[in-house]
Amino acid sequence: MVPLSSPIWYILENYIYALPPPPPRIRTKPLEVICVGLPRSGTESLQHALLTLGYDHTYHGWDIIYEEPNYAQEWVKLCRKKWFGPPSGRTTFTPLDFDPLIGHSTALTDAAASVFAAELIQAYPSAKVILNHRPDEDAWHNSISTTIARGESLWHLWLMSWTSGPCFWSWHVYLRFMWPGLFRCLDGNVERGVKGNGRWVAREHYAMVRGLVPKERLLEWSVEDGWGRLCEFLEKEVPKEEFPHVNAAKGWVGHERRLARRYILGALRNVGVGVGVVVGLWYLCKEILGLRVMMAV
């Protein structure tokens, strides 16, 4: 992959795929909860739980892709500040960096919260911190290796990501910045980074959070814990409904298909019957009709 410091990306980001900047959000309610666990650690279940407890809005990684207006290009700017900041390495983040993107949220979970865990903990010192995790490290590693790590193998999405601004930024923010940065593979090979570095990155991440957050402000929690310890920590009454369990393997496939439809529509709007139609029809045949396409390399 072309290094992210290359002038080529500057041209692509600031000219070819530049979108009108979205309106900055204004914080009207404090950010109360930051869930800094890594992806595939019950993040979507936790989002639904926090929404049930009244934390509206609880921001999740899928928001970065689906929300309108879309702030993906603004997240890329924050990623550049984090990993490509001044040579001194003394980059400081404050609410002035985050609120224009998440000012409508009272809680965070998944991608942004884990990628910017240290920065968010420092920027919002009064927020409670939940370190969500999966007790079985092997199960977590297998889950993330068969979901996030396979992103680059979805070449039809990669191809369509070049056909429109929104598609470009959806791919760019995750496959070139957030996941590579989180799993120490800014060379762009997410699969190698997740599979090779995932376990030690997780251990290092959890140790960092424990070192940054006072014990009285931190809850280590897993989905298996359900409502009890979560509600006690947040000083909320336990809801009568069962704890939500979402985003299993079927949920991830559903998101991939939803994202593919989004890319197809973006391609069709911008290049008509060209790449969008060909790749779109191929995808529909492969994923919806269940046909397997064998390609000789």
BELGI-V402975 format. One record per run of one state. SS is the DSSP state (H for helix, E for strand, - for the rest). FROM is the first residue (numbers start at 1). LEN is the number of residues. If there is no record, write none. Layout:
{{SS:FROM:LEN} {SS:FROM:LEN}}
This chain:
{{-:1:6} {H:7:10} {-:17:16} {E:33:3} {-:36:7} {H:43:10} {-:53:5} {E:58:2} {-:60:1} {H:61:6} {-:67:5} {H:72:12} {-:84:11} {H:95:8} {-:103:4} {E:107:2} {-:109:2} {H:111:5} {-:116:1} {H:117:7} {-:124:4} {E:128:5} {-:133:4} {H:137:9} {-:146:2} {H:148:6} {-:154:1} {H:155:6} {-:161:4} {H:165:18} {-:183:7} {H:190:23} {-:213:2} {H:215:3} {E:218:4} {-:222:1} {H:223:3} {-:226:1} {H:227:8} {-:235:14} {H:249:23} {-:272:3} {H:275:14} {-:289:9}}
